[in-house]
Amino acid sequence: MKASDQAVRVTCARIEEALGNSPAFEQVEPNFYVVRQGSAYVYIQVLAWEPDRALVRFTAQLAMDVQMTPDLALKLLRLNSRLRFGAFGYVRKHSCVTLNHTLLGGGTLDQDEILVALRDLASIADEYDDAIVEEAGGKRMQDLLHDQALRVLAEDLRAMSGWERG
């Protein structure tokens, strides 16, 4: 086993220990988790880094299909200078405003680091997803997930029509 694999395992164990009892926490797949806070979702990904280290990458996708304007970009940059943890970003491909933060994982990662960073990011994401959509359009991640769930339900119901005929 590579040392970076061991660092990833230790990091995942620490995350699961810190967050595992929360009803808002869910493991999506190995090394990838999601935490829901209000209308926001914070994704946590554990990545191997260097020969014997790991990174904990927090990402909240706040809104998609956002009309990025110079005014909004400046507001986000100003907010970045005041945040304790994380920074706002913009992914052009999906016109998506994000909030990101990275911690060093492995043996030095402790529960307080995880909880404090996550708490800050989640509450900021929950507050600013609404403000961004109000100012620049687009949809919050919660709305996109809700719309997707409704589409799947509608497809399932259409597929079931006529089932009673045998």
SERO-4910 file (N, C-alpha, C, O; in steps of 0.05 Angstrom, whole numbers):
BEGIN
 pado doro    nc1    nc2    nc3   cac1   cac2   cac3    cc1    cc2    cc3    oc1    oc2    oc3
  Met    A     17    -23      0      0      0      0     18     25      0     37     27     15
  Lys    A     11     44    -18     26     69    -19     20     86      6     -2     84     17
  Ala    A     39    102     13     34    120     36     11    140     31     -3    146     50
  Ser    A      8    149      6    -14    167      0    -41    153      4    -61    166     12
  Asp    A    -42    127     -3    -67    112      1    -74    110     31    -97    112     39
  Gln    A    -53    106     47    -57    105     77    -67    133     87    -84    134    104
  Ala    A    -55    154     76    -64    181     84    -93    186     77   -108    198     92
  Val    A   -101    176     53   -129    179     45   -147    163     64   -168    173     72
  Arg    A   -140    139     71   -156    122     89   -159    136    117   -181    137    128
  Val    A   -136    146    127   -137    159    153   -155    184    152   -171    189    170
  Thr    A   -153    199    130   -169    223    127   -199    216    125   -215    229    138
  Cys    A   -206    196    110   -234    188    107   -245    179    134   -267    185    141
  Ala    A   -229    164    149   -237    155    176   -243    179    194   -262    178    210
  Arg    A   -226    199    193   -230    223    210   -255    238    202   -269    247    219
  Ile    A   -260    240    176   -284    254    167   -309    238    176   -328    250    186
  Glu    A   -308    212    172   -331    196    179   -336    196    209   -359    196    218
  Glu    A   -315    197    225   -317    199    254   -329    226    262   -346    227    280
  Ala    A   -320    247    249   -329    274    256   -358    279    248   -373    293    262
  Leu    A   -366    268    225   -392    275    214   -412    252    212   -436    257    206
  Gly    A   -403    228    218   -420    205    214   -446    204    228   -465    191    219
  Asn    A   -449    218    251   -474    218    266   -494    240    257   -516    241    267
  Ser    A   -486    256    238   -503    278    229   -522    268    208   -514    254    189
  Pro    A   -548    274    210   -567    266    190   -563    281    163   -573    272    143
  Ala    A   -547    302    164   -542    318    139   -518    306    124   -513    315    101
  Phe    A   -504    287    135   -480    275    123   -486    249    109   -501    233    119
  Glu    A   -475    246     85   -478    222     70   -453    215     54   -441    233     42
  Gln    A   -445    190     55   -423    181     38   -435    174     11   -453    157      9
  Val    A   -425    186    -10   -435    182    -37   -421    158    -50   -433    141    -63
  Glu    A   -395    158    -47   -378    136    -56   -352    138    -40   -348    157    -25
  Pro    A   -334    118    -43   -309    120    -28   -295    147    -33   -292    156    -56
  Asn    A   -286    160    -12   -271    185    -13   -288    209    -21   -277    230    -27
  Phe    A   -315    206    -22   -332    228    -31   -357    229    -14   -372    209    -12
  Tyr    A   -363    253     -3   -385    256     16   -400    281      9   -391    298     -6
  Val    A   -424    283     20   -440    307     17   -453    314     44   -461    296     59
  Val    A   -455    340     49   -468    350     73   -488    371     64   -481    390     49
  Arg    A   -513    369     73   -533    388     66   -537    409     89   -538    401    112
  Gln    A   -538    434     81   -543    456    100   -564    474     87   -558    489     69
  Gly    A   -589    473     97   -610    489     85   -613    483     56   -619    460     49
  Ser    A   -610    503     39   -613    498     10   -586    492     -4   -585    488    -28
  Ala    A   -565    490     12   -538    486      0   -528    458      6   -535    445     25
  Tyr    A   -510    449    -12   -497    423     -9   -467    428    -10   -457    442    -28
  Val    A   -452    417      9   -423    418      9   -413    390      3   -419    371     18
  Tyr    A   -397    388    -18   -385    363    -25   -357    362    -13   -342    381    -13
  Ile    A   -350    338     -3   -324    334      9   -310    312     -6   -320    289     -7
  Gln    A   -287    318    -17   -272    297    -32   -245    295    -20   -231    315    -15
  Val    A   -236    270    -16   -209    265     -5   -192    255    -28   -199    236    -42
  Leu    A   -170    269    -32   -152    263    -54   -124    257    -45   -114    269    -26
  Ala    A   -111    237    -57    -83    232    -52    -66    256    -61    -72    268    -82
  Trp    A    -46    262    -46    -29    285    -53      0    279    -43      4    270    -20
  Glu    A     19    284    -60     46    278    -54     49    248    -47     29    234    -46
  Pro    A     73    239    -41     76    210    -36     61    200    -11     53    177     -9
  Asp    A     58    218      9     48    208     35     27    227     47     24    228     72
  Arg    A     13    242     31     -6    262     41    -33    259     28    -36    244      8
  Ala    A    -53    272     39    -79    273     27    -90    302     30    -82    317     48
  Leu    A   -109    309     12   -122    334     14   -152    329     19   -163    310      9
  Val    A   -165    348     33   -193    347     37   -204    372     22   -199    395     30
  Arg    A   -218    367      1   -229    388    -16   -258    392    -11   -274    374    -17
  Phe    A   -266    415     -1   -294    422      4   -303    439    -20   -289    458    -28
  Thr    A   -325    432    -32   -336    448    -54   -367    450    -51   -380    430    -48
  Ala    A   -376    475    -52   -405    480    -52   -411    493    -79   -401    515    -85
  Gln    A   -428    480    -95   -437    493   -120   -462    509   -112   -483    497   -105
  Leu    A   -460    535   -112   -481    552   -102   -504    556   -122   -527    554   -115
  Ala    A   -497    561   -147   -517    567   -167   -506    562   -195   -482    567   -200
  Met    A   -523    552   -213   -515    547   -240   -531    565   -259   -552    576   -251
  Asp    A   -520    569   -283   -532    587   -303   -534    615   -293   -553    630   -298
  Val    A   -513    623   -279   -511    650   -268   -500    669   -289   -480    662   -303
  Gln    A   -511    693   -291   -501    713   -309   -478    728   -294   -484    746   -278
  Met    A   -453    721   -300   -431    734   -286   -427    761   -298   -423    764   -322
  Thr    A   -428    781   -281   -423    809   -289   -398    819   -275   -390    808   -255
  Pro    A   -387    840   -285   -364    852   -270   -371    860   -242   -355    856   -223
  Asp    A   -396    869   -238   -404    877   -211   -406    853   -192   -397    854   -169
  Leu    A   -417    831   -202   -419    807   -185   -391    796   -180   -385    787   -157
  Ala    A   -374    796   -200   -346    786   -196   -332    802   -174   -318    791   -157
  Leu    A   -335    829   -175   -322    846   -155   -334    840   -127   -319    840   -107
  Lys    A   -360    837   -125   -372    830    -99   -361    804    -88   -354    803    -64
  Leu    A   -358    784   -105   -348    758    -95   -318    761    -87   -310    749    -67
  Leu    A   -303    776   -102   -275    781    -94   -273    796    -67   -256    789    -51
  Arg    A   -290    815    -63   -290    830    -38   -297    811    -15   -285    812      7
  Leu    A   -317    794    -20   -325    775      1   -302    756      7   -297    749     30
  Asn    A   -287    747    -14   -264    729    -10   -245    740     11   -233    726     26
  Ser    A   -241    766     10   -221    779     28   -230    779     57   -214    783     75
  Arg    A   -256    774     61   -267    774     89   -273    747    100   -280    744    123
  Leu    A   -272    726     83   -279    699     92   -257    687    109   -233    691    103
  Arg    A   -264    673    130   -244    659    146   -235    634    131   -211    628    131
  Phe    A   -253    620    119   -247    596    104   -260    597     77   -282    607     73
  Gly    A   -245    587     57   -256    585     30   -255    610     14   -247    631     23
  Ala    A   -262    606    -11   -263    628    -31   -284    622    -52   -288    599    -60
  Phe    A   -297    643    -61   -316    640    -83   -301    636   -109   -279    647   -112
  Gly    A   -313    621   -127   -301    617   -153   -323    617   -174   -347    618   -167
  Tyr    A   -315    615   -199   -335    614   -221   -325    594   -242   -302    595   -251
  Val    A   -342    575   -249   -336    555   -269   -352    563   -294   -376    561   -295
  Arg    A   -337    572   -314   -350    583   -338   -367    563   -353   -388    569   -363
  Lys    A   -357    538   -354   -371    517   -370   -401    515   -363   -417    513   -381
  His    A   -408    516   -338   -436    514   -330   -446    539   -317   -468    540   -305
  Ser    A   -431    561   -320   -438    587   -308   -445    582   -279   -466    591   -269
  Cys    A   -427    569   -265   -432    560   -237   -414    576   -217   -390    577   -221
  Val    A   -427    587   -197   -412    600   -175   -408    579   -154   -426    565   -145
  Thr    A   -383    577   -145   -375    557   -125   -363    570   -101   -355    593   -101
  Leu    A   -361    555    -79   -347    562    -55   -329    539    -49   -339    517    -45
  Asn    A   -302    543    -47   -283    522    -44   -264    527    -21   -258    549    -14
  His    A   -255    505     -9   -234    506     12   -220    479     12   -232    458      7
  Thr    A   -194    479     19   -179    455     21   -164    454     48   -153    473     57
  Leu    A   -165    430     60   -150    424     84   -129    403     78   -132    387     60
  Leu    A   -107    403     93    -88    382     92    -98    358    108   -105    361    131
  Gly    A   -100    335     95   -110    311    108    -88    295    121    -65    305    124
  Gly    A    -94    270    127    -74    253    139    -75    254    169    -94    262    182
  Gly    A    -53    245    181    -51    243    210    -53    268    226    -60    268    250
  Thr    A    -49    291    213    -51    317    228    -79    329    228    -84    347    243
  Leu    A    -96    318    212   -124    328    210   -139    321    235   -139    298    244
  Asp    A   -152    341    247   -168    335    271   -197    343    267   -204    358    248
  Gln    A   -214    334    285   -243    337    283   -250    367    282   -268    375    267
  Asp    A   -238    383    299   -244    412    300   -239    425    273   -255    442    264
  Glu    A   -217    418    260   -211    430    233   -233    424    214   -243    442    199
  Ile    A   -242    399    214   -263    391    195   -289    406    202   -301    418    184
  Leu    A   -297    405    227   -323    417    235   -324    447    231   -344    458    222
  Val    A   -303    461    239   -303    490    237   -303    499    208   -319    517    201
  Ala    A   -286    487    191   -286    495    163   -313    488    150   -324    504    135
  Leu    A   -323    464    155   -349    456    143   -371    474    152   -388    483    136
  Arg    A   -372    480    178   -394    497    188   -394    525    175   -415    535    167
  Asp    A   -370    537    172   -368    563    159   -377    561    130   -393    577    121
  Leu    A   -366    542    116   -372    539     87   -402    534     83   -414    546     65
  Ala    A   -413    516     99   -441    509     95   -460    533    100   -479    538     85
  Ser    A   -454    548    121   -472    571    127   -468    593    107   -488    606    100
  Ile    A   -444    598     97   -439    618     76   -453    609     51   -466    625     38
  Ala    A   -450    584     43   -463    573     19   -493    576     21   -506    585      2
  Asp    A   -505    570     44   -534    571     47   -543    600     46   -565    605     35
  Glu    A   -528    618     56   -536    647     55   -532    658     27   -550    672     17
  Tyr    A   -510    653     14   -504    667    -11   -516    654    -36   -517    667    -57
  Asp    A   -524    629    -35   -537    617    -59   -562    633    -67   -567    639    -90
  Asp    A   -578    640    -47   -602    656    -52   -595    684    -62   -608    693    -81
  Ala    A   -576    697    -50   -568    724    -58   -557    725    -87   -564    743   -102
  Ile    A   -542    705    -94   -530    704   -121   -552    700   -142   -552    713   -162
  Val    A   -571    681   -137   -592    676   -156   -610    701   -158   -619    708   -180
  Glu    A   -615    714   -136   -632    738   -136   -618    760   -153   -632    774   -168
  Glu    A   -592    763   -151   -578    784   -165   -572    777   -194   -574    794   -212
  Ala    A   -564    752   -199   -553    745   -225   -567    722   -240   -557    712   -260
  Gly    A   -590    714   -229   -605    693   -243   -593    666   -237   -576    662   -220
  Gly    A   -603    646   -252   -593    619   -248   -611    604   -228   -632    613   -221
  Lys    A   -601    581   -220   -616    564   -202   -597    554   -180   -574    547   -185
  Arg    A   -608    553   -155   -593    541   -133   -590    511   -138   -606    499   -153
  Met    A   -570    498   -126   -567    470   -129   -591    454   -119   -599    434   -131
  Gln    A   -603    463    -97   -627    449    -87   -649    449   -108   -662    429   -112
  Asp    A   -652    472   -122   -673    473   -142   -667    455   -166   -685    442   -177
  Leu    A   -642    454   -174   -634    436   -196   -638    407   -189   -648    392   -205
  Leu    A   -631    399   -164   -636    372   -156   -665    365   -154   -674    343   -161
  His    A   -681    384   -144   -710    381   -143   -722    377   -170   -738    359   -175
  Asp    A   -714    394   -189   -724    392   -217   -716    365   -229   -733    353   -242
  Gln    A   -692    356   -224   -683    330   -234   -700    307   -222   -708    289   -236
  Ala    A   -705    309   -196   -721    288   -183   -749    287   -195   -761    266   -199
  Leu    A   -761    310   -201   -787    311   -213   -787    299   -241   -806    285   -248
  Arg    A   -767    305   -256   -765    293   -283   -763    263   -282   -777    249   -297
  Val    A   -747    252   -263   -745    223   -260   -772    211   -252   -780    191   -263
  Leu    A   -786    224   -233   -812    215   -225   -832    215   -248   -846    195   -251
  Ala    A   -832    236   -263   -850    238   -286   -844    216   -307   -863    204   -317
  Glu    A   -819    211   -312   -811    189   -330   -820    162   -320   -830    146   -335
  Asp    A   -817    158   -294   -826    132   -282   -856    129   -284   -865    107   -290
  Leu    A   -871    150   -279   -900    149   -281   -909    144   -310   -927    128   -314
  Arg    A   -896    157   -329   -902    152   -357   -896    123   -365   -912    111   -379
  Ala    A   -874    112   -355   -867     85   -361   -887     65   -349   -891     43   -360
  Met    A   -899     73   -327   -918     55   -314   -946     56   -327   -962     38   -322
  Ser    A   -952     76   -343   -979     78   -354   -985     53   -371   -969     45   -387
  Gly    A  -1008     43   -366  -1016     18   -380  -1007     -7   -366  -1014    -29   -376
  Trp    A   -993     -6   -344   -984    -30   -330  -1007    -47   -321  -1005    -72   -319
  Glu    A  -1030    -34   -315  -1053    -49   -305  -1065    -67   -326  -1081    -84   -319
  Arg    A  -1059    -62   -352  -1070    -79   -373  -1057   -106   -376  -1067   -123   -390
  Gly    A  -1034   -109   -362  -1021   -135   -362  -1005   -139   -386   -992   -160   -389
***
